[in-house]
């Protein structure tokens, strides 16, 4: 009985099969539409789907840690402008039930045949080349060793130099208890079949294209990675010990439901990621404060590098300053929204400190945030300290919603709170 309970628990933790109902990008005759899979931080899938709808006009299917949607082939490059997703793939084939044979060898042959005969390689490769701008040889007539070709190219005249062939690697992600094979065996054998098909040299590190095979309990689907470098590298140039990833920051900003012209404050900004993401997402003014001198210098350096790093036409509206958030140097009722990543009490501070810091911070912020319309989005892993804190500040803040997420392997909560009509005494009184 205990064993059956364990198996039931394990199955509940595994990824559910993709719901592709209504999606047409994988239909063999549909060459104008492709199906995209995009990963995101667990818990923020609804925000990712909302962003897909707002920016691309596409309806996304929500799954744990990812969204799936159709888009016109000519518009795929627009997907890279999404701020909440981490990695983007174009799907080239899917089967809800692979019907695995009994032995390891037979299962591996089944996967090799699926990759060779059941995928829409032509559309997938065309989408990949359009997005990445690859200029090399896509379909070499014979397998050429990368080092050998480099040496031959150096000996020949520049006018006769050959295009460099596409290099690739095969990756397998697997979940389930019914597989007789290991992921490394799939990578080796399926990757070998792909190499035979296209004559592409293999490169496990400095590759041009990554082919991904996902094997769940019965479902198998294959993708081509459109983002060899994850999109979360787009904003931050100078990292600190607790730098929040830009897609998480963008998700917090979207949860705040910002309005045009609002003043948004991150009172513990660290490297400034929340403000840097927010100032690129809409017509608001973002300010970040931080007590640590090294951290606030990183914020300013990241802000100054933002325009060149993201090819922006002008510097977005934001500012950063050093302060103590418990003694805020802002006018009463001058801030519309607070968005911040509170200390978890792990790498920064302690949970004993948080039990004092959290209520004191919210009390000081209640003075600068507008009553009735003001609100805050707070991320923390120290859930207990936050729930205790609410009892101490309930006169000024109302807890409206919370969302569970996963931050670096830690289960964290995002708290959405709003200001009541009561205001603490002014600093001048």
Secondary structure, 3 states (H helix, E strand, C coil): CHHHHHHHHHHHHCCCCCCCCCCCCCCCCCCCEEEEEEECCCCCHHHHHHHHHHHHCCCCEEECCEEEEEEEHHHHHHHHHCCCCCCEEEEEEEECCCCCCCCHHHHHHHHHHHHHHCCCHHHHHHHHHHHHCCCCECCCCCCCCHHHHHHHHHHCCHHHCCCCECEEEEEEEECCCCCCCCHHHHHHHHHHHHHHHHCCEECCCCCCEEEEEEECCCCEEEEEECCCCCHHHCCCCCCCCCCCCHHHHHHHHHHCCCCCCCEEEECCCCCCHHHHHHCCCCCCEEEEEECCHHHHHHHHHHHHHHHHHCCCCCCCCEEEEECCHHHCCCCCCCECEEEEECCCCCCCCCHHHHHHHHHHHHHHHHHHECCCCCEEEEEECCHHHHHHHHHHHCCCEEEEEEEEEEECCEEEEEEEEEECCCCCCCCCC
